[in-house]
Amino acid sequence: MSNTDIFEKLRNGEAISPNDPDAYKMLAASYATKKLLVQMNNATEPEEIRNFLSQITDAEIDSTVNVFTPFYINYGKHIKIGKNVFINFDCVFLDLGGITIDDNVFIAPKVSVLSEGHPTSIEDRHTLIPKAIHIKKNAWIGAGATILPGVTIGENAVVAAGAVVSKDIAPNTVVGGIPAKFIKNI
């Protein structure tokens, strides 16, 4: 049996069985995050929102970052946010697998960034499979888009509204659709 902390296992991309003796820690951490989220989602001042987000992520959020609440996060400690990032209303970040957002990224309303998934087999469906997501500099994620586990969005890329991104997106491209496909270079 590994002595590695369950959150380190998640960051390392290790699948977590529902029988893992430390699996309960994920739920406990999510409820601790929820307490801070309730306060953050009721805050009205940008500095206050960033302060709560800093507590949730356990990292200082730069003064150039703006988040319009409500914003939903299940853990928070595996989120890294660069400078001059804008996150619009009603976004969902499931970050147990890790989410990195580089500088100058725009995220439109109702975007879901989901770094966690499950196997399709019935026997293993409760196993959690974490895969890190990286949104690179100057990317723009359109309204209602969904970014699935393990995806990298290339620098300067644009993800069209409503797209479901299941594969890496090349830099300097526009993608859209379900699943997201190349539309054009920019």
C-alpha positions in Angstrom: 0.0 0.0 0.0 1.3 3.5 -0.9 2.1 6.1 1.7 1.3 8.8 -0.8 -1.4 11.3 0.2 -4.6 10.9 -1.8 -4.4 14.4 -3.2 -0.8 13.8 -4.4 -2.0 10.6 -6.0 -4.7 12.6 -7.8 -2.1 15.2 -9.0 0.0 12.4 -10.2 -2.9 11.1 -12.3 -3.4 7.9 -10.3 -6.9 6.4 -10.4 -8.7 6.4 -7.1 -10.8 3.4 -6.2 -13.9 4.0 -4.1 -12.3 1.4 -1.8 -9.3 3.6 -1.2 -9.0 4.0 2.6 -8.5 7.8 2.1 -11.2 8.4 -0.4 -13.4 10.0 2.3 -10.8 12.8 2.4 -11.9 14.0 -1.0 -15.5 14.5 0.2 -14.4 16.2 3.4 -12.1 18.6 1.4 -15.0 19.4 -1.0 -17.3 20.4 1.9 -14.5 22.6 3.4 -14.2 24.3 -0.1 -18.0 24.6 -0.3 -18.0 26.7 3.0 -15.6 29.2 1.4 -17.4 29.1 -1.9 -20.7 30.2 -0.3 -18.9 33.2 1.2 -17.1 33.9 -2.1 -20.3 33.7 -4.2 -22.0 36.2 -1.8 -19.1 38.7 -2.0 -19.5 41.7 -4.2 -16.0 43.3 -4.2 -13.4 42.0 -6.6 -10.7 42.1 -3.9 -12.9 40.1 -1.5 -13.6 37.5 -4.3 -9.9 37.1 -5.0 -9.2 36.8 -1.3 -11.7 33.9 -1.0 -10.3 32.3 -4.2 -6.8 32.6 -2.7 -8.0 30.6 0.3 -9.7 28.0 -1.8 -6.7 27.5 -4.1 -4.1 27.9 -1.3 -2.2 30.3 -3.6 -2.2 34.1 -4.0 -4.6 35.2 -6.8 -3.1 38.2 -8.7 -4.9 41.5 -8.5 -5.4 41.4 -12.3 -7.6 38.3 -12.1 -11.4 38.9 -12.2 -14.0 36.3 -11.4 -17.7 37.0 -11.7 -19.6 34.8 -9.2 -21.2 32.4 -8.9 -18.3 30.1 -9.5 -18.2 26.5 -8.5 -15.2 24.4 -7.5 -15.1 21.0 -5.9 -11.6 21.1 -4.3 -9.5 24.2 -5.3 -6.0 23.2 -4.2 -5.2 21.9 -7.6 -6.1 25.1 -9.5 -3.3 27.5 -10.7 -4.4 30.8 -12.2 -2.0 33.2 -14.0 -2.3 37.0 -14.4 -5.0 38.9 -16.2 -7.4 36.0 -16.3 -11.1 36.7 -16.6 -13.7 34.0 -15.5 -17.3 34.9 -16.2 -20.5 33.9 -14.3 -21.6 30.3 -13.6 -18.3 28.4 -14.4 -17.6 24.9 -12.9 -14.1 23.7 -12.2 -13.6 20.1 -11.0 -9.9 20.2 -10.2 -8.9 17.1 -8.4 -6.8 16.1 -11.5 -5.3 19.6 -11.8 -6.3 22.8 -13.7 -3.6 25.3 -14.9 -4.8 28.5 -16.5 -2.0 30.7 -17.9 -1.9 34.5 -18.3 -4.5 36.4 -20.3 -7.1 33.7 -20.6 -10.7 34.6 -21.0 -13.4 32.1 -19.9 -17.0 32.9 -20.8 -20.1 32.2 -18.8 -21.2 28.6 -18.0 -17.9 27.0 -19.0 -17.1 23.6 -17.4 -13.5 22.6 -16.9 -13.5 19.0 -15.7 -10.2 17.3 -14.8 -11.9 14.2 -13.5 -13.7 11.3 -15.1 -14.8 7.7 -14.6 -14.4 4.4 -16.5 -17.4 3.4 -18.6 -17.5 -0.2 -17.3 -20.2 -0.7 -14.7 -17.8 -2.6 -12.3 -15.3 0.3 -12.2 -17.6 3.3 -12.8 -17.0 4.6 -9.2 -13.3 4.8 -9.7 -12.1 8.4 -10.2 -9.6 9.0 -13.0 -7.9 12.4 -12.8 -6.2 14.0 -15.8 -4.7 17.5 -15.7 -6.0 20.3 -17.9 -3.8 23.2 -19.1 -5.3 26.3 -20.8 -2.4 28.2 -22.3 -1.7 31.9 -22.7 -4.3 34.1 -24.4 -6.8 31.3 -25.0 -10.5 32.2 -25.1 -13.1 29.6 -24.0 -16.5 30.4 -25.3 -19.8 30.3 -23.4 -21.1 26.9 -22.4 -18.0 25.1 -23.6 -16.9 21.9 -21.8 -13.2 21.1 -21.4 -12.7 17.4 -20.6 -10.0 15.6 -18.6 -6.4 15.6 -19.9 -6.9 18.4 -22.5 -4.4 21.1 -23.3 -5.8 24.2 -25.0 -2.9 25.8 -27.1 -1.7 29.3 -26.8 -4.0 31.9 -28.5 -6.6 29.2 -29.3 -10.3 29.9 -29.3 -12.9 27.4 -28.3 -16.3 28.2 -29.7 -19.4 28.5 -27.6 -21.0 25.2 -26.7 -18.0 23.1 -27.8 -17.0 19.9 -26.1 -13.2 19.6 -26.1 -12.0 16.0 -25.7 -8.6 16.3 -27.4 -5.7 18.8 -27.3 -6.2 22.0 -29.3 -3.4 23.4 -31.3 -2.1 26.9 -30.7 -3.5 29.7 -32.9 -6.6 27.8 -34.0 -10.4 28.1 -33.6 -12.3 24.9 -32.7 -16.0 24.2 -32.3 -18.7 21.5 -32.2 -19.3 18.3 -30.3 -16.7 16.9 -30.2 -14.7 20.0 -30.9 -13.0 20.0 -34.4 -10.7 22.4 -36.2 -12.5 25.4 -37.8 -9.6 27.7 -38.9 -6.2 29.0 -38.0 -5.9 32.5 -36.6 
